């Protein structure tokens, strides 16, 4: 709710600025995306995780480049590639582990108002960024904007991002003709 309020307050400015920012940033989209990937890999803990993240990124990029050479329409090949990258990998990882549902805690989580306000503001700004950059979703931006790198900060950021992103997607579709 906080992020929706922030976006509604910023709406007049966004209506004026969004088409201009899009026109300027469109040629630089690849640089922005590579920067986000570099920051995400750099913030991984441990060299092994950084190495695995880099390998996953390079493998996904290679698959994307190779898919362009296939004699099939890009629209038709996208579904099998994405289901293979996201669906099969999760199934393989889960098949190797014995997963148990953890005991659920009841009761609320208290987050101080000052921290919640900061996370909502960061999440709202992150939602604006995620709205402009294709390929960057709320989870990636939430991982970057979480202040304390704990579950409460992540969830606050993700909630603010999702709310802001939903409203911004409608505004972006209206302003620049792209969702």
N, C-alpha and C positions, 0 to 999 in steps of 0.2 A: 504494500500500500504506500509505503514511504517513497519508493522509486517512482510510482505512478504520479504522486504529487509533485516530485521533483521534475519529471518530464513534462507534466502539464504546465508548471510554472515556466520551464525553459522553452515551451513550444513556440512562442512568438520568435524567439531568437533562432531556434532550430529551423523554423520555416524559412527564414531569410538566409541562414548560413549553410544549411545542409546541401542545397544544390551547388553552391560554390565550392565547398569542401570536397564534394564528390568529384566535381570536374577536375580539381587540382590533384586529388589523391588517386584517382583512377590509374594513371600511368605508373604510380609508385606502389600499387597493390602487392606486387611480388616482393618488393623490398620490405614492406610492412609484415607480410606473412613470414618471410624468412627471419625477420627480427624477432617475432613472437616465438617461433620455433627455437631460435638460438637461446632466448631467455628461458624458455621452458626446459630445454636440455641443460643449460647452465645451472639452473636451480635444483636439479635432481641431486639427491644426497648419495654420495659415493661414486667412485669411478666406474664401478660395474653397471650401475643404473644409468649413468651418463652414456656409457658405451652402448648398452642395450637400446636406449632411447634414440641414439644416433643411428644405429643399425636399422631400427624399425622405421625411422624417418626415411632413410636412404632406400630401404626396400619398398616402402609405399610409393616413393617417387619413381623408382624404377618401374614398378608395376603400372603406374600412371602413364609414363612415357611409352612403355611397350604396348599399352592398350590402344594408343593412337595408331599403331602400325597394323592392327588387326583389320581384316576386311569386313568389319561389322560396324554398323552405325554406333556412334558414341553413346547415344541414348539407350541402345539395347544392351550394351556391355556394362554399363554403370551398375546395374542391380547385382549381377553375379560378382563383380569385383568387390563392391561394398559389403555384400553379405559374406563373402569369403574373408575379407579383412576383419570385419567386426564380429560376425556371427560365429564362424568356425573357430577363430582364435579363442573366444570366450569358452566355447564348448570344450576345446582341447585342454585349456587350462583348468577348467572345473572338473574334467574327467580325471585329471592327475591328482586332485586333492579330495580329501574327504571333508566336505563342507557341512558345517552344522549351523543352524540358526542360533545366534547368541540370545541369551536371556534378555528379555525386553524390560527396560526400566520405565516405571510410571512416574508421572510428575513432569513439571515444566523445567525448562532450562532458563536460568536467569543470565541475561547479558546486560551489563551496565549501559545506561542510556547514551553515554558519551561514545562508547565503543560501537553501539548499534547505529548511532547517527553517522559515524565515520564510515562504517561498512555500507550503509545505505547510500551515502554519497558516492563512495568508490564504486559500488555496484551499479549505480545509475550512470555514472560516467563510463564505466566498463560496458554497460548496455548500449550506450551511444557508439562506442568503438566497435563492439561486436555487430552492431547494426550496419556499419559501413564496410567492414572487412568480410568478404566471402571466405568461407572455410574456417572462420573463427567462431566458435559457439560459446554459449554461456559458461560451460564447464571449464574451458581453457582460460577464459578471462577471470573467472572466479578463482581459479588456482593462482593466478598472478596477483589478484587484488585482495586476497585474504590477508588481513593484517598480521594475525598471530599464527597463521598456518595450522590452525586447529579446526575441529569439525564445526564449532559454533560460528567462527568467522567465515568459513567456507560456505556454510548453509545460509548465513545472512547475505553474503555476496551473491550467491546463486539465486536466492529469492529475489533480490533487488534487480539483478541482471535479467532474470526471466521476465519480470514485470515490465521493466524498461524496454527490453528487446521486443516484447509483444506489441507494445504501443508504438515503438519506433519502426517496426516493420510495416505497420499500416501507414504511418507518416511517410516513410521512405517510398513506399509504393505510390502514394499520392503525389509526392514531390518530384521524384526522379524516374518514376515508371519502373523501378526495380525493387523487388522485395529483399 
